[in-house]
Amino acid sequence: MNAVISGLPALALEDILNLKRYPIDQMDSSARAEVVALARQGLDSVGCSCLPEFILPEALAVMKQEIEAGLDQVYWSENSHNPYFSKPDPTLATDHPRNFFERRSSGFFNSDLIAPDSPMTVLYDSEIMRRFVADCLRDPEIYCWADPLGRNPYGVMRPGDYFPWHFDGNAYTVSLLVQEAEQGGVFEYCPDIRNPEDERYADVQAALEGDRTPVQELPLKEGDMQIFKGRYSMHRVTQVSGARNRYIALPTYTRDPQTVNLPERSKQIYGRATAVHYERENSARIDKLSD
């Protein structure tokens, strides 16, 4: 598909990121090391890092323009899904997490619609940004995601929309809030509720049934950047209310340069699956998780 907008203002990284506050381009500087340490502190303590005002207001305005110009191409979902975006499993108990379905209403502005001159594309393709995320996560072996629809999409939620509990198909997710909802739209997550070797269904089931013990909340503000382990930390966005849409940019990273979403997950989230999703459906994965 063609990008919705082309001919956007040519932007460099310094036009997008608040490099004065977060000098992530100064690779060997003590200032950059302090920012990395700050991000690691959040990841270590609550399983999530939040860097306020990471994106400049001018870049946010361009992102918002891009989203609103393409709202007619957003894939809107009104489906029910479980945390794994898989089909029901009749061999399991009815209250098993794989048979726990909630109604989702939200939209995605898929990655293949985003223009090459968009600040979202410039940021995602930046080696400086990738290395910063890797350093924050203490994981030098991360890559930009190969998924053509989900590598760096925008998430869109209208008043009344809700995105229920789920895990991501990629290891790490970066969230950049472009436009805040008037009310609601709070990010909630359960840090490391599962791990690469163990689904930990009992813990997941307890959270789905209302146990708030593992739940953390993060009220993001416009321009804030968040880093978290979306494949291992179950998360959701509470219902949006008021008169304003919620827009969020979702550059995503993975530990496997070849893995993409499974076709069923891609269809549920992005409305379709491409040839790549089917070609790599049975590819070996780096963890033992089923989704």
C-alpha positions in Angstrom: 0.0 0.0 0.0 1.1 3.6 -0.6 1.9 5.8 2.3 -0.9 8.2 3.2 1.4 11.3 3.4 4.5 12.1 1.4 6.3 15.3 1.2 6.5 15.9 4.9 9.1 18.3 6.2 12.6 16.6 6.0 13.5 15.9 9.6 16.7 14.9 11.2 17.0 13.2 14.6 17.5 16.5 16.4 14.2 17.7 14.9 12.4 14.8 16.5 14.1 14.0 19.9 14.7 16.3 22.8 18.5 15.7 22.5 19.3 18.6 24.9 17.6 16.8 27.7 18.4 13.3 26.5 21.7 13.4 24.5 21.5 9.8 23.3 23.5 10.7 20.2 26.6 11.5 22.3 27.6 7.8 22.4 30.5 7.8 24.9 29.4 10.8 27.0 28.6 10.7 30.7 25.4 12.6 29.9 24.1 9.7 27.8 25.2 7.2 30.4 23.1 9.0 32.9 20.0 8.8 30.7 20.7 5.0 30.2 21.0 4.6 33.9 17.7 6.4 34.5 15.9 4.1 32.0 17.5 1.0 33.6 16.4 2.1 37.0 12.7 2.1 35.9 13.0 -1.2 34.1 14.7 -2.8 37.2 12.2 -1.4 39.7 8.8 -1.5 38.0 9.5 -3.3 34.7 9.1 -0.2 32.6 11.0 3.0 31.8 9.4 6.3 31.1 11.3 9.3 29.8 9.1 12.5 29.9 9.1 14.9 27.0 11.4 12.7 24.9 9.7 13.8 21.6 9.7 17.4 20.6 6.3 19.2 20.2 7.1 20.0 16.6 7.6 16.4 15.7 4.5 15.4 17.7 2.5 17.9 15.6 3.8 16.2 12.3 2.9 12.7 13.7 -0.6 13.9 14.6 -1.0 15.4 11.1 0.0 12.1 9.6 -2.4 10.1 11.7 -5.4 12.4 11.2 -4.8 12.6 7.4 -4.9 8.8 7.3 -7.8 8.0 9.7 -9.8 6.6 6.8 -7.1 3.9 6.3 -6.9 2.9 10.0 -7.9 -0.7 10.6 -10.6 -0.6 13.2 -11.2 -3.8 15.2 -14.4 -4.6 17.1 -13.3 -8.2 17.9 -12.9 -10.3 21.0 -9.5 -11.8 21.7 -7.5 -13.6 24.5 -4.1 -12.3 25.7 -2.4 -14.4 23.1 -4.5 -13.4 20.0 -5.2 -17.1 19.5 -8.4 -19.1 18.9 -10.3 -20.8 21.8 -8.9 -24.1 22.9 -11.7 -26.6 23.8 -9.2 -28.9 25.4 -8.6 -26.5 28.2 -10.8 -25.4 31.1 -13.3 -22.6 30.3 -11.5 -20.3 32.8 -8.1 -20.9 31.3 -6.3 -17.8 30.1 -6.4 -19.1 26.5 -10.2 -19.1 26.8 -10.4 -15.7 28.4 -11.8 -13.3 25.7 -12.5 -9.6 26.0 -14.0 -7.2 23.5 -11.5 -4.9 21.9 -12.3 -1.7 20.0 -9.3 0.2 18.7 -7.5 0.9 15.5 -4.0 0.6 13.9 -2.4 2.8 11.3 -0.2 0.0 9.9 3.5 0.4 9.4 3.3 0.0 5.6 1.1 3.1 5.4 3.7 5.4 7.1 5.6 7.6 4.8 9.4 7.2 4.5 9.9 10.9 5.4 7.7 10.6 8.5 9.4 11.4 11.8 8.2 7.9 12.9 10.2 6.3 10.1 13.2 8.5 10.6 13.2 7.6 14.3 12.7 3.9 13.8 15.4 3.6 11.2 17.9 5.4 13.4 20.8 3.3 14.6 21.3 5.8 17.4 17.8 5.1 18.6 18.2 1.3 18.3 21.4 1.3 20.2 19.9 3.5 22.9 17.0 1.1 23.4 19.5 -1.8 23.4 21.6 -0.2 26.1 18.6 0.6 28.3 17.5 -3.0 28.1 21.1 -4.3 28.6 20.5 -6.4 25.4 23.0 -5.8 22.6 21.2 -8.4 20.4 18.1 -6.5 19.5 16.9 -5.7 16.0 14.3 -3.6 14.3 11.3 -5.9 13.7 10.8 -7.6 10.3 7.0 -7.5 10.5 5.9 -5.3 7.7 2.7 -4.2 9.4 3.7 -4.0 13.0 7.3 -2.7 13.0 6.4 0.9 13.9 2.6 1.5 13.7 0.4 4.1 15.3 -2.3 2.9 17.7 -5.5 4.9 17.6 -8.3 4.8 20.2 -11.5 6.8 20.0 -13.7 7.7 23.0 -15.3 4.4 24.1 -12.5 2.3 22.9 -10.7 -0.3 25.1 -7.7 -2.5 24.4 -7.8 -5.5 26.7 -5.1 -7.5 28.3 -2.5 -9.0 25.9 1.1 -9.9 25.2 3.0 -8.6 22.2 4.5 -10.8 19.5 7.8 -9.0 19.6 10.2 -8.9 22.6 10.4 -5.1 23.3 8.0 -2.2 22.7 8.7 1.5 22.8 5.6 3.7 23.2 5.6 7.4 22.2 2.4 9.2 23.2 1.3 11.5 20.4 -2.0 12.7 21.7 -3.4 12.1 25.2 -7.1 11.1 25.7 -9.2 13.5 27.6 -10.0 10.8 30.1 -8.9 7.2 30.5 -6.5 5.6 28.1 -4.2 4.6 31.0 -1.5 2.0 30.3 -1.6 -0.9 32.8 0.9 -3.8 32.8 2.0 -6.8 34.8 5.8 -6.8 34.7 7.4 -10.1 33.6 4.3 -12.1 34.5 5.7 -14.8 32.1 9.2 -15.6 30.9 10.7 -17.1 27.8 10.6 -20.6 29.3 7.3 -20.5 31.2 3.8 -19.2 30.3 2.9 -19.1 34.1 -0.8 -19.5 33.3 -1.8 -19.5 37.0 -0.4 -16.0 37.5 -1.9 -14.8 34.3 -5.3 -16.2 35.2 -5.2 -14.5 38.6 -4.6 -11.1 37.0 -7.3 -11.7 34.4 -9.7 -12.5 37.2 -9.0 -9.2 39.0 -5.9 -9.7 41.1 -4.3 -6.2 41.1 -1.2 -7.3 43.0 1.1 -7.5 39.9 -0.5 -4.5 38.1 1.4 -1.3 37.5 -0.1 1.9 36.0 1.7 4.5 33.8 -0.2 7.7 33.0 1.7 8.7 29.9 1.8 12.4 28.8 2.3 13.7 25.2 5.9 13.3 24.1 6.8 10.8 26.8 8.7 7.7 25.8 8.1 4.3 27.5 10.2 1.1 27.1 8.9 -2.2 28.4 9.1 -5.9 27.7 5.8 -6.4 25.9 6.2 -10.1 25.1 6.6 -11.0 28.8 4.6 -8.2 30.5 0.8 -8.6 30.0 -0.7 -5.1 29.4 -3.8 -3.2 28.4 -5.1 0.3 27.8 -8.1 1.3 29.8 -11.2 2.7 28.1 -10.9 6.1 26.5 -13.5 8.7 27.3 -14.1 12.4 26.6 -14.0 14.2 23.3 -10.4 13.4 22.1 -8.8 10.4 20.4 -5.7 8.8 21.9 -2.7 8.4 19.5 0.4 6.5 20.3 3.5 5.6 18.2 4.8 2.0 18.7 8.3 1.4 17.4 9.0 -2.2 18.2 12.2 -4.3 18.6 13.0 -8.0 18.7 15.7 -10.4 19.5 15.2 -12.3 16.2 15.7 -10.4 13.0 13.5 -12.8 11.0 10.5 -13.4 13.3 7.1 -11.8 12.4 3.7 -12.1 13.9 1.8 -15.3 13.4 -0.9 -14.9 10.7 -3.8 -15.2 13.2 -2.4 -12.5 15.4 -1.6 -10.2 12.5 -5.2 -10.5 11.1 -6.7 -9.8 14.5 -4.5 -6.7 15.2 -3.8 -5.3 11.7 -6.7 -6.6 9.7 -4.6 -8.8 7.4 -1.6 -11.0 7.0 0.9 -10.7 4.3 2.9 -13.4 2.4 5.7 -12.9 4.8 3.5 -13.9 7.8 2.6 -17.2 6.1 6.1 -17.9 4.9 7.6 -17.5 8.4 4.6 -19.0 10.3 6.5 -22.2 11.2 10.0 -20.6 11.6 11.9 -21.5 14.7 11.5 -19.0 17.5 13.9 -17.9 20.2 11.6 -18.6 23.1 9.3 -21.5 24.1 6.1 -19.4 24.2 3.3 -20.6 22.1 2.3 -17.3 20.5 
